[in-house]
Amino acid sequence: MSLAIDILSGICLFTGAVLMIISALGVIRLPDLFTRLHGASIADTGGAFLLLIGMVLQADTFLVAIKLGLIGIVLFFTAPTASHAVAHAALIGGLSPDDPKANQGKDEAEEDRT
């Protein structure tokens, strides 16, 4: 039974780490704020939960598993809330998802001003 738990834990940890790397690459590669937020929040939350599940499976005591579960609950509520707050602040600040200038890079936007 211990070997099965170790294998399942390893799969969860590896998959969570891959999702976190994909999330980081999404923040770098995606073109504008709203798509970056979408890519980061979904992959980041899923990756964090898979990492926490893998750690819970490796936990020695019940208290450690409870603490990891509480961390998961906090992440479940704070990560989407933070993404929503950033997107809402961008909308209030005048950035629109439909604005073609919002999708341009910094160099292209400077060329349009001249």
NORDA-V720111 format. One record per residue. PSI is psi in radians with two decimals (none if undefined). NEAR is the number of other C-alpha atoms within 12 Angstrom. Layout:
# NORDA-V720111
{{PSI NEAR} {PSI NEAR}}
This chain:
# NORDA-V720111
{{-0.63 8} {-0.64 10} {-0.70 11} {-0.72 12} {-0.71 19} {-0.72 19} {-0.79 16} {-0.71 22} {-0.76 24} {-0.69 23} {-0.77 21} {-0.77 27} {-0.74 28} {-0.79 23} {-0.70 25} {-0.70 27} {-0.69 25} {-0.74 21} {-0.67 27} {-0.66 27} {-0.73 21} {-0.68 25} {-0.76 28} {-0.71 23} {-0.60 18} {-0.67 25} {-0.61 24} {-0.74 17} {-0.47 17} {2.65 21} {-0.62 22} {3.09 27} {-0.79 32} {-0.69 29} {-0.58 24} {-0.75 27} {-0.73 33} {-0.85 26} {-0.70 30} {-0.76 31} {-0.70 34} {-0.90 26} {-0.60 30} {-0.77 34} {-0.78 34} {-0.73 30} {-0.72 33} {-0.72 35} {-0.71 32} {-0.69 30} {-0.73 32} {-0.68 35} {-0.75 33} {-0.66 29} {-0.63 31} {-0.69 30} {-0.46 30} {-0.04 25} {2.39 20} {-0.66 12} {2.82 13} {-0.59 13} {-0.69 12} {-0.72 18} {-0.68 20} {-0.75 19} {-0.72 18} {-0.64 27} {-0.70 25} {-0.65 18} {-0.73 23} {-0.71 26} {-0.76 18} {-0.77 19} {-0.65 24} {-0.61 23} {-0.59 16} {-0.61 17} {-0.88 27} {-0.58 24} {-0.72 17} {-0.71 20} {-0.73 27} {-0.73 19} {-0.70 16} {-0.77 21} {-0.71 25} {-0.71 19} {-0.64 16} {-0.70 19} {-0.74 18} {-0.60 12} {-0.07 10} {0.05 14} {2.15 20} {2.46 20} {-0.39 22} {-0.10 15} {2.08 14} {-0.46 14} {-0.43 21} {-0.43 21} {-0.14 21} {2.68 19} {3.01 17} {-0.70 14} {-0.71 12} {-0.65 14} {-0.64 14} {-0.60 11} {-0.61 11} {-0.48 11} {-0.47 9} {none 7}}
